[in-house]
Amino acid sequence: MTHFDLAVIGAGSGNSVITDEMAEWSIALVEQRRAGGTCLNYGCIPSKMLAFTAEVVDAVDAAQQFDVDATLEGLRWRDVRDRVFSRTDAASDDGRTGRQESENITYYDGHATFTGPRRFTVTDAEGKVEEVTADRVVVAAGGRPTVPAAVVKSGLPYETSDTIMRIDAVPRRLAVLGGGYIAAELAHVFAAAGSQITIVDAADMLLGGPQDDDVRSTFTTLMRGRHDLRLGTELSSLRGSAGDLQLLLTDGSTVEADVLLVAVGRTPNGDRLNLASAGVDVDDDGHIVVDRSCRTSADGVFALGDVSEGVPLKHVANREAEVVSHNLLHPERLRTIGDAEVPSAVFASPQMASVGRTERECRDRKDEYRVGRAAYSEVAYGWAMQDDDGFCKVLVDATTGLILGAHVIGPQAATLIQVFVVAIEFGIPAADLAHRPYWAHPALTEVIENALLDAPSVT
């Protein structure tokens, strides 16, 4: 048995908890997979590198619209894949090596399982078990793709976001089970690479969560023109053989595919840690229950990221890691994660981004609100892009004039939303945001200005 001042389970955002101020502490860092966690290895970063490549494909494919003679000869999938993962794998390997070479850090390759309060075993790939205890523990074990029972029961091969970005060949027919942001982004990537896409989802519109219904409706309509959408139905059973799959749906229809991508959501990894033995409570969805300081129900145990309650986004996990790091070092003056509105972005085609309330939420809350909306096609840069679909929508409190929420669909949406993120956090009234700063002309940010001016309360 080895005892440490601090043990961190998970080397994604959990790795960020460890700072130079802890140089005198003995620290255990446990990671079962690659250092860097989901974001670096299986999620945010490689998927966005692939999504940008898909945007390049889209731009060449649309060249004739701009009177440019260009021919798209195709996307070299293996070259693209290797370029992306040579970068991310190197970053992961460097991060692991850096921690292994730290004098005060013991890096464990293996799976952690609690055996008592602040006590757990680590089992490596060869089955070797070592017991660890620590004065303080941080659980940052992340999550994993959820796989429906019908897929598991079939015994047939399938891909998830963890695996599909590393496949050797682009499937001719790709069936995507799920209609959320992961499904949308990866469908964009593989459509650009040459796959015929079929999307199956139980909802009547794609996406959900923080996306406003107007954005969802627009995106769903656009996707109907590009892909085979099977909405309002679910997978009943999966049949066939590897490379020749048949998805039987509850509406009686069938989808044939070479490869199935399962993207129906994610499951927190807490169920694999024997948390009960550590006195760590979980909610009905399996997330570790934490307070605003990221403390669990167990003394000396913190949790952060996708394994815990909260918004399962990397920028949230990074903020939580900052809070946990401070609270470990300064238990006498705890910090909290705060109440800032969390922005989200979908890097599909088109991009989408959101912060704050949707119009549906405003109605459900019985807010007195006003709506401002502006289309990309109404501003000069939108003319340049020949974008007829994008728009910006802002929801403004009719009494205070403060911004309740904002939603953008179109090119650069993930960047444009940050204007609203700052305005909401610092309480800048919509009227002040519209009139006080200069808005560079003819930049795309004018679509934000126009949406603000369109709200009736902004005078």
C-alpha positions as CSV (number, residue, x, y, z in Angstrom):
1,M,0.0,0.0,0.0
2,T,1.2,3.5,-0.9
3,H,0.0,6.7,0.7
4,F,-0.1,10.1,-1.0
5,D,-1.0,13.6,-0.1
6,L,-3.3,13.8,-3.2
7,A,-4.6,11.2,-5.6
8,V,-6.3,12.2,-8.9
9,I,-8.3,9.7,-10.8
10,G,-8.4,10.8,-14.5
11,A,-5.7,12.6,-16.5
12,G,-8.0,14.8,-18.6
13,S,-9.1,17.9,-16.9
14,G,-8.1,16.2,-13.7
15,N,-4.5,16.6,-14.7
16,S,-5.0,20.4,-14.6
17,V,-5.7,20.2,-10.9
18,I,-2.0,19.5,-10.2
19,T,0.0,22.8,-10.2
20,D,3.5,23.9,-9.3
21,E,2.2,25.0,-5.9
22,M,1.9,21.3,-5.1
23,A,5.5,20.5,-5.8
24,E,6.1,19.4,-2.2
25,W,3.1,17.1,-2.2
26,S,3.3,13.4,-3.1
27,I,0.7,12.8,-5.8
28,A,-0.8,9.8,-7.5
29,L,-2.2,10.4,-11.0
30,V,-4.3,7.5,-12.4
31,E,-5.4,7.1,-16.0
32,Q,-6.8,4.0,-17.7
33,R,-6.6,5.3,-21.2
34,R,-4.6,8.0,-22.9
35,A,-3.4,11.1,-21.0
36,G,-5.4,14.2,-21.9
37,G,-8.8,12.5,-21.5
38,T,-11.8,12.5,-23.9
39,C,-11.2,16.0,-25.3
40,L,-7.7,15.5,-26.5
41,N,-8.0,11.9,-27.7
42,Y,-11.6,11.1,-28.6
43,G,-13.6,14.2,-28.6
44,C,-13.3,18.0,-28.9
45,I,-10.0,18.5,-30.5
46,P,-9.7,15.7,-33.1
47,S,-13.3,16.2,-34.1
48,K,-12.9,19.9,-34.6
49,M,-9.7,19.3,-36.6
50,L,-11.7,17.0,-38.8
51,A,-14.6,19.4,-38.9
52,F,-12.4,22.2,-40.2
53,T,-11.1,19.9,-42.9
54,A,-14.7,19.2,-43.8
55,E,-15.2,23.0,-44.1
56,V,-12.4,23.1,-46.6
57,V,-14.1,20.4,-48.6
58,D,-17.3,22.3,-48.5
59,A,-15.6,25.5,-49.6
60,V,-14.1,23.9,-52.6
61,D,-17.3,22.1,-53.4
62,A,-19.1,25.5,-53.4
63,A,-16.5,27.4,-55.4
64,Q,-18.7,27.8,-58.5
65,Q,-21.1,29.9,-56.4
66,F,-18.3,32.5,-56.2
67,D,-17.3,32.3,-59.8
68,V,-14.2,30.2,-58.9
69,D,-13.2,27.3,-61.2
70,A,-12.1,24.6,-58.8
71,T,-12.5,20.8,-58.8
72,L,-12.8,18.7,-55.7
73,E,-10.9,15.6,-56.2
74,G,-11.7,14.1,-52.8
75,L,-10.5,13.9,-49.2
76,R,-7.5,11.6,-48.5
77,W,-9.0,10.1,-45.3
78,R,-6.0,8.2,-44.0
79,D,-3.7,11.2,-44.6
80,V,-6.2,13.5,-42.8
81,R,-6.7,11.0,-40.0
82,D,-3.0,10.6,-39.5
83,R,-2.3,14.3,-39.5
84,V,-4.9,14.9,-36.9
85,F,-3.9,12.1,-34.5
86,S,-0.2,12.5,-34.9
87,R,-0.8,15.9,-33.4
88,T,-3.1,14.8,-30.6
89,D,-1.2,11.6,-29.8
90,A,2.0,13.6,-29.5
91,A,0.4,16.0,-27.1
92,S,-1.0,13.1,-25.1
93,D,2.3,11.3,-25.0
94,D,4.2,14.5,-24.0
95,G,1.7,15.1,-21.2
96,R,2.1,11.6,-19.8
97,T,5.9,11.8,-20.0
98,G,5.9,15.1,-18.3
99,R,4.0,13.8,-15.3
100,Q,6.0,10.5,-15.2
101,E,9.2,12.6,-15.0
102,S,7.9,14.8,-12.2
103,E,9.7,13.8,-9.0
104,N,6.6,14.1,-6.8
105,I,4.1,12.4,-9.1
106,T,3.5,8.6,-9.5
107,Y,1.7,7.9,-12.7
108,Y,-0.5,4.8,-12.8
109,D,-1.6,3.2,-16.0
110,G,-4.7,1.4,-14.9
111,H,-8.3,1.3,-13.6
112,A,-9.1,2.7,-10.1
113,T,-11.7,1.0,-7.9
114,F,-12.5,2.4,-4.4
115,T,-12.3,0.0,-1.5
116,G,-13.0,2.5,1.2
117,P,-12.9,6.2,2.2
118,R,-10.0,7.7,0.2
119,R,-8.7,4.2,-0.5
120,F,-8.7,2.5,-3.9
121,T,-6.9,-0.2,-5.9
122,V,-5.3,0.4,-9.4
123,T,-5.4,-2.6,-11.7
124,D,-3.1,-2.3,-14.8
125,A,-3.5,-4.0,-18.2
126,E,-1.6,-7.1,-17.0
127,G,-3.9,-7.6,-14.0
128,K,-1.3,-6.3,-11.4
129,V,-3.1,-4.6,-8.5
130,E,-1.7,-1.9,-6.2
131,E,-3.5,-0.3,-3.3
132,V,-3.4,3.4,-2.8
133,T,-4.5,5.7,0.0
134,A,-4.5,9.5,0.0
135,D,-5.3,12.4,2.3
136,R,-7.3,14.0,-0.6
137,V,-8.8,12.5,-3.7
138,V,-10.1,14.1,-6.9
139,V,-12.4,12.0,-9.1
140,A,-12.2,13.1,-12.7
141,A,-12.9,9.8,-14.5
142,G,-15.0,11.3,-17.3
143,G,-17.7,9.4,-19.2
144,R,-18.1,7.0,-22.1
145,P,-20.5,6.7,-25.1
146,T,-23.9,5.2,-24.2
147,V,-24.7,2.1,-26.3
148,P,-28.4,1.0,-26.6
149,A,-29.3,-2.5,-25.5
150,A,-30.5,-3.4,-29.0
151,V,-27.0,-2.7,-30.4
152,V,-25.2,-4.7,-27.7
153,K,-27.7,-7.6,-27.9
154,S,-27.0,-7.9,-31.7
155,G,-23.4,-8.8,-31.2
156,L,-22.6,-6.9,-34.4
157,P,-19.8,-4.4,-34.8
158,Y,-20.4,-0.7,-34.3
159,E,-18.5,2.5,-33.8
160,T,-18.7,5.3,-31.3
161,S,-17.1,8.8,-31.1
162,D,-14.3,7.0,-29.3
163,T,-13.4,4.9,-32.3
164,I,-14.8,6.1,-35.6
165,M,-12.4,9.0,-36.1
166,R,-9.5,6.5,-36.3
167,I,-11.0,4.0,-38.8
168,D,-9.0,3.0,-41.8
169,A,-11.5,3.6,-44.5
170,V,-14.6,5.8,-45.0
171,P,-17.8,3.8,-45.2
172,R,-19.9,4.2,-48.3
173,R,-23.1,4.1,-46.2
174,L,-22.9,5.4,-42.6
175,A,-25.9,5.1,-40.3
176,V,-25.8,7.5,-37.4
177,L,-27.9,6.5,-34.4
178,G,-28.7,9.8,-32.5
179,G,-29.3,13.4,-33.4
180,G,-27.3,15.4,-31.0
181,Y,-24.2,17.5,-31.4
182,I,-21.8,14.5,-31.7
183,A,-24.0,13.0,-34.4
184,A,-24.3,16.3,-36.2
185,E,-20.5,17.0,-36.2
186,L,-19.4,13.5,-37.2
187,A,-22.1,13.3,-39.9
188,H,-20.6,16.5,-41.4
189,V,-17.1,15.0,-41.3
190,F,-18.0,11.7,-43.0
191,A,-20.3,13.3,-45.5
192,A,-17.4,15.5,-46.6
193,A,-15.2,12.4,-46.8
194,G,-17.7,10.8,-49.1
195,S,-20.2,8.8,-47.0
196,Q,-23.9,8.6,-47.6
197,I,-25.4,9.5,-44.3
198,T,-28.6,8.3,-42.6
199,I,-29.5,9.8,-39.3
200,V,-31.9,8.0,-36.9
201,D,-33.3,9.8,-33.9
202,A,-36.3,9.6,-31.6
203,A,-37.0,13.3,-31.6
204,D,-38.8,15.2,-34.4
205,M,-36.0,17.7,-34.8
206,L,-32.2,17.3,-34.6
207,L,-30.2,18.6,-31.7
208,G,-31.7,19.6,-28.4
209,G,-30.4,20.8,-25.0
210,P,-29.3,24.4,-25.2
211,Q,-30.3,24.9,-28.9
212,D,-33.3,27.1,-29.5
213,D,-36.2,25.6,-31.5
214,D,-35.8,28.0,-34.4
215,V,-32.1,26.9,-34.7
216,R,-33.1,23.2,-34.5
217,S,-35.9,23.6,-37.1
218,T,-33.5,25.4,-39.5
219,F,-30.8,22.9,-39.0
220,T,-33.2,19.9,-39.4
221,T,-34.5,21.4,-42.7
222,L,-31.0,21.9,-44.1
223,M,-30.0,18.3,-43.1
224,R,-33.1,16.9,-44.9
225,G,-31.7,18.3,-48.1
226,R,-28.3,16.5,-47.5
227,H,-29.0,13.3,-45.6
228,D,-31.6,10.6,-45.2
229,L,-33.3,11.6,-41.9
230,R,-35.4,9.1,-40.0
231,L,-36.8,11.2,-37.2
232,G,-39.5,10.3,-34.6
233,T,-38.4,6.6,-34.6
234,E,-36.0,4.4,-32.7
235,L,-33.8,1.3,-33.3
236,S,-35.8,-1.8,-32.8
237,S,-33.1,-4.3,-33.7
238,L,-29.8,-4.6,-35.5
239,R,-29.2,-7.4,-38.0
240,G,-26.9,-8.5,-40.8
241,S,-23.2,-8.9,-40.7
242,A,-20.0,-6.8,-40.5
243,G,-20.1,-4.4,-43.4
244,D,-23.7,-5.2,-44.3
245,L,-25.9,-4.0,-41.5
246,Q,-29.7,-3.7,-41.3
247,L,-31.3,-1.3,-38.8
248,L,-34.9,-2.2,-38.1
249,L,-36.7,0.9,-36.8
250,T,-39.8,1.1,-34.6
251,D,-41.8,2.8,-37.5
252,G,-41.4,-0.3,-39.5
253,S,-38.7,1.0,-41.9
254,T,-35.2,-0.4,-42.5
255,V,-31.9,1.3,-42.9
256,E,-29.0,-0.5,-44.6
257,A,-25.5,0.6,-43.8
258,D,-21.9,-0.5,-44.0
259,V,-21.0,1.0,-40.6
260,L,-23.1,2.1,-37.6
261,L,-22.1,5.1,-35.5
262,V,-23.8,5.1,-32.1
263,A,-24.1,8.7,-30.8
264,V,-27.1,8.7,-28.5
265,G,-25.4,10.3,-25.5
266,R,-22.8,9.6,-22.8
267,T,-22.7,7.8,-19.5
268,P,-20.6,8.9,-16.5
269,N,-17.9,6.5,-15.5
270,G,-18.8,6.6,-11.8
271,D,-20.5,3.2,-12.0
272,R,-17.1,1.6,-12.6
273,L,-15.5,3.0,-9.5
274,N,-17.4,1.4,-6.6
275,L,-18.2,4.9,-5.3
276,A,-20.5,3.6,-2.5
277,S,-17.5,2.1,-0.6
278,A,-15.9,5.6,-0.6
279,G,-19.1,7.2,0.7
280,V,-19.5,9.2,-2.5
281,D,-23.2,9.8,-3.4
282,V,-24.5,9.8,-7.0
283,D,-27.7,11.1,-8.5
284,D,-30.3,9.2,-10.4
285,D,-28.3,9.5,-13.7
286,G,-25.1,8.2,-12.1
287,H,-23.4,11.5,-11.8
288,I,-21.4,12.2,-8.6
289,V,-23.2,14.7,-6.5
290,V,-21.1,17.8,-5.8
291,D,-21.6,21.2,-4.1
292,R,-20.6,24.5,-5.7
293,S,-17.0,24.0,-4.5
294,C,-16.9,20.6,-6.2
295,R,-16.9,18.7,-2.9
296,T,-18.6,15.3,-2.8
297,S,-20.5,13.7,0.1
298,A,-17.2,12.1,1.3
299,D,-14.8,14.1,3.3
300,G,-11.7,15.0,1.4
301,V,-13.0,13.8,-2.0
302,F,-13.7,16.2,-4.8
303,A,-15.1,15.5,-8.3
304,L,-15.2,17.4,-11.6
305,G,-15.9,17.0,-15.3
306,D,-18.3,14.5,-17.0
307,V,-18.3,12.1,-14.1
308,S,-20.0,14.7,-11.8
309,E,-23.1,16.8,-11.8
310,G,-23.0,19.9,-14.1
311,V,-22.7,20.7,-17.8
312,P,-20.7,18.1,-19.6
313,L,-18.5,20.4,-21.6
314,K,-14.7,20.8,-21.6
315,H,-14.7,24.5,-20.7
316,V,-16.8,23.7,-17.7
317,A,-14.5,20.9,-16.6
318,N,-11.5,23.2,-16.9
319,R,-13.2,25.8,-14.7
320,E,-14.0,23.1,-12.2
321,A,-10.4,22.0,-12.2
322,E,-9.3,25.5,-11.4
323,V,-11.7,25.6,-8.5
324,V,-10.7,22.2,-7.1
325,S,-7.0,23.1,-7.4
326,H,-7.5,26.3,-5.4
327,N,-9.7,24.5,-2.8
328,L,-7.1,21.8,-2.3
329,L,-4.5,24.4,-1.6
330,H,-6.7,26.8,0.4
331,P,-9.3,24.8,2.2
332,E,-9.9,27.8,4.6
333,R,-11.2,30.0,1.7
334,L,-13.1,27.8,-0.7
335,R,-14.0,29.0,-4.2
336,T,-17.1,28.1,-6.1
337,I,-17.7,27.5,-9.8
338,G,-20.0,30.5,-9.9
339,D,-23.3,31.0,-11.7
340,A,-22.1,32.2,-15.2
341,E,-24.1,31.1,-18.1
342,V,-22.3,28.3,-20.0
343,P,-22.1,28.7,-23.8
344,S,-22.2,25.8,-26.1
345,A,-21.2,25.3,-29.8
346,V,-21.8,22.7,-32.5
347,F,-19.2,22.5,-35.2
348,A,-21.4,21.1,-37.9
349,S,-22.3,22.7,-41.2
350,P,-23.6,25.2,-40.4
351,Q,-22.1,26.0,-37.0
352,M,-24.5,26.7,-34.1
353,A,-23.9,28.3,-30.8
354,S,-26.0,29.2,-27.8
355,V,-25.9,30.9,-24.4
356,G,-28.6,31.5,-21.8
357,R,-32.3,30.7,-22.2
358,T,-34.1,29.4,-25.2
359,E,-37.4,31.0,-26.2
360,R,-39.2,27.8,-25.0
361,E,-37.6,28.2,-21.6
362,C,-38.6,31.9,-21.5
363,R,-42.2,30.9,-22.2
364,D,-42.2,28.1,-19.6
365,R,-40.8,30.5,-17.0
366,K,-43.4,33.1,-18.0
367,D,-40.7,35.6,-18.7
368,E,-41.7,39.0,-20.1
369,Y,-39.3,39.0,-23.0
370,R,-38.7,40.5,-26.5
371,V,-37.1,38.8,-29.5
372,G,-34.6,40.3,-31.8
373,R,-33.5,38.5,-35.0
374,A,-31.3,39.3,-37.9
375,A,-30.3,37.2,-40.9
376,Y,-26.8,36.8,-42.3
377,S,-28.3,37.8,-45.6
378,E,-29.1,41.2,-44.2
379,V,-25.5,42.3,-43.6
380,A,-22.7,42.9,-46.1
381,Y,-20.5,40.1,-44.9
382,G,-23.4,37.7,-45.3
383,W,-23.7,38.9,-48.9
384,A,-20.0,38.1,-49.4
385,M,-20.6,34.6,-48.1
386,Q,-23.9,34.2,-50.0
387,D,-25.4,32.8,-46.8
388,D,-29.2,32.7,-47.0
389,D,-29.8,30.4,-44.0
390,G,-27.8,31.9,-41.0
391,F,-29.3,34.1,-38.4
392,C,-28.8,35.5,-34.9
393,K,-31.6,35.5,-32.3
394,V,-31.5,37.4,-29.0
395,L,-34.0,37.2,-26.1
396,V,-34.2,40.4,-24.0
397,D,-36.0,40.9,-20.7
398,A,-38.8,43.4,-21.4
399,T,-38.4,45.0,-18.0
400,T,-34.7,45.2,-17.3
401,G,-33.4,45.2,-20.9
402,L,-30.9,42.5,-20.0
403,I,-30.1,39.7,-22.4
404,L,-31.7,36.4,-21.3
405,G,-30.3,34.3,-24.1
406,A,-28.8,34.3,-27.6
407,H,-28.6,31.8,-30.4
408,V,-26.6,31.8,-33.7
409,I,-26.7,29.5,-36.6
410,G,-24.3,30.0,-39.5
411,P,-20.6,30.5,-40.2
412,Q,-18.4,31.5,-37.2
413,A,-21.3,31.0,-34.8
414,A,-19.0,29.6,-32.2
415,T,-17.0,32.8,-32.2
416,L,-19.9,35.2,-32.5
417,I,-21.6,33.9,-29.4
418,Q,-18.9,35.1,-27.2
419,V,-20.1,38.7,-27.5
420,F,-23.3,37.6,-25.8
421,V,-21.5,35.5,-23.2
422,V,-19.6,38.5,-22.0
423,A,-22.7,40.8,-22.1
424,I,-24.7,38.3,-20.0
425,E,-22.0,37.7,-17.5
426,F,-21.3,41.4,-16.9
427,G,-24.9,42.5,-17.0
428,I,-24.6,44.7,-20.1
429,P,-28.1,45.8,-21.2
430,A,-29.1,45.0,-24.8
431,A,-29.5,48.7,-25.6
432,D,-26.0,49.6,-24.3
433,L,-24.5,46.7,-26.2
434,A,-26.3,47.8,-29.4
435,H,-25.5,51.5,-29.2
436,R,-22.4,52.2,-27.1
437,P,-19.6,50.2,-28.9
438,Y,-18.6,50.7,-32.5
439,W,-19.4,47.6,-34.6
440,A,-16.8,47.1,-37.3
441,H,-18.2,47.4,-40.8
442,P,-18.6,45.3,-42.8
443,A,-17.7,42.5,-40.3
444,L,-20.0,39.6,-39.6
445,T,-20.5,40.9,-36.1
446,E,-23.1,43.3,-37.6
447,V,-25.5,40.5,-37.5
448,I,-25.3,40.7,-33.7
449,E,-25.8,44.4,-33.7
450,N,-28.9,44.1,-36.0
451,A,-30.4,41.4,-33.9
452,L,-30.1,43.6,-30.8
453,L,-31.6,46.5,-32.6
454,D,-34.5,44.3,-33.8
455,A,-35.6,43.6,-30.2
456,P,-38.5,46.0,-29.5
457,S,-37.1,47.0,-26.0
458,V,-33.8,48.2,-27.5
459,T,-34.3,51.9,-28.3
